[in-house]
Amino acid sequence: MADKPSRGLSRRSVLTGGVGAVMGGGLLGGVVGGVAGGAAGFVGRGALDDDDEAIPDWRTVADSRAVGAATEPFHGARQAGITTPPQAHAAFVGFDVAGGATRAEIQGVLRAWSQDAARLTTGRGGLADLEPELAEDPARLTVTIGFGPGLFDALRMTERRPSWLRQLPAFPQIDQLEDRWSGGDLLLQICADDPLVVSHAARVLASGVRGVAEQKWSQRGFRKAVGTDPSGRTQRNLFGQIDGTVNPTEDVDADQLLFSDGSSSDGSSSGSDGRAQRWMRDGSSLVLRRIRMTMDTWEEIDRTSRELSVGRRLDTGAPLTGVAEHDPADFGAVNEVGLPLIPPESHMARARQRHRSEAMLRRPYNYDDPPEPGEMSSSGLLFTAYQADPVRTYVPVQRRLAEQDALNTWTIPIGSAVFALPPGAPEGGYVGQGLFEG
């Protein structure tokens, strides 16, 4: 019988056994530091740091060289790609851990990803990059690493899994989930203002998991291209709807809403559950939903019907009781015959925040793929929601939408995944390192 082939590349043994020497050799020197997202502000405002060292304001820069040279920090207390102003292109890549993979091999993958991401985000090729020239213009590249529920089973560390980290409950009224778009033990969220940069980073990072993890799915998305809308207006989805108006801003305690304090789900930092989750302090969570939009039937209805379904005007994004996008909605206002101006079944009315705990950060991307056999189009939204605890924040809102939302007529969730986003990596460390310590 032939010898069993060794798992992974020759590089894997270096990463699991000799990474200390590599790290100490200065390969990570010169990487931009700082807290992920801290200098970048929050989605929807387009705020950038006034610091002399801040990246160029990509909304108004006409020089493409400045766009390509712009960087986002990889190292810091929190991962980039959460509160970072959203880039124009994104790839979400899910992996399942291969049977028989060891804890040391999984740690090796996380080390490799962190080392390569630190290099790629500053315009340098990955450690085993065969096309380093493709990394020279990072275009605000961010790499965000996530852990799915199954990773903790593979690691035999289920006691360290956050209590909220589980797949979403079923929403049978609307869900038509497909396995090819759902679940996953590991996640790479790769975003940049250049699709070539996204593709190259995805290739480099995926090559480092061979034999340890297998790619389960890859989902690509886009927003408006850099410079096409200098106003910084909230992005539109393919329905023409301004998407992501209501998001946490700097005047809201985003620390508590979006990032974990390391306590258990009941807020306790004592007991076994609290101790087990301390490694997640400054981490967050991602709910990723792939939502197919039935564009053909949506385009059959008139504009008034579309706006009543959304609860907002399509041109400005203003609520049907207002003038501008961020005007407060008056859900009690009625027309001359006593009917609500904003229908109670509209998407806006059903999705609105009922409690402070329901505040989440939305950072969605559109997709427009080749049609499936027998279909006219395959378009939709990669809906992303970031929050400290999806059970407390996301699930109640999704329940209301599943029960009654006028947009359900034209939207079908076909993919669903939940990931813990660990804290950021310090200089010389790797994302998820705290999970394996203490």
RADA-V520018 format. One record per helix or strand of 2 or more residues. SS is the DSSP state (A for helix, B for strand). FROM is the first residue (numbers start at 0). TO is the last residue. If there is no record, write none. Layout:
ss,from,to
SS,FROM,TO
SS,FROM,TO
This chain:
ss,from,to
A,9,16
A,18,23
A,63,68
B,88,96
A,102,119
A,131,134
B,141,146
A,148,153
A,157,159
A,178,180
B,185,191
A,194,206
B,212,221
A,253,257
A,270,275
A,277,279
B,283,292
A,294,297
A,302,309
A,346,350
A,355,357
B,360,361
B,364,368
B,377,386
A,389,402
A,405,408
B,410,420
A,432,435
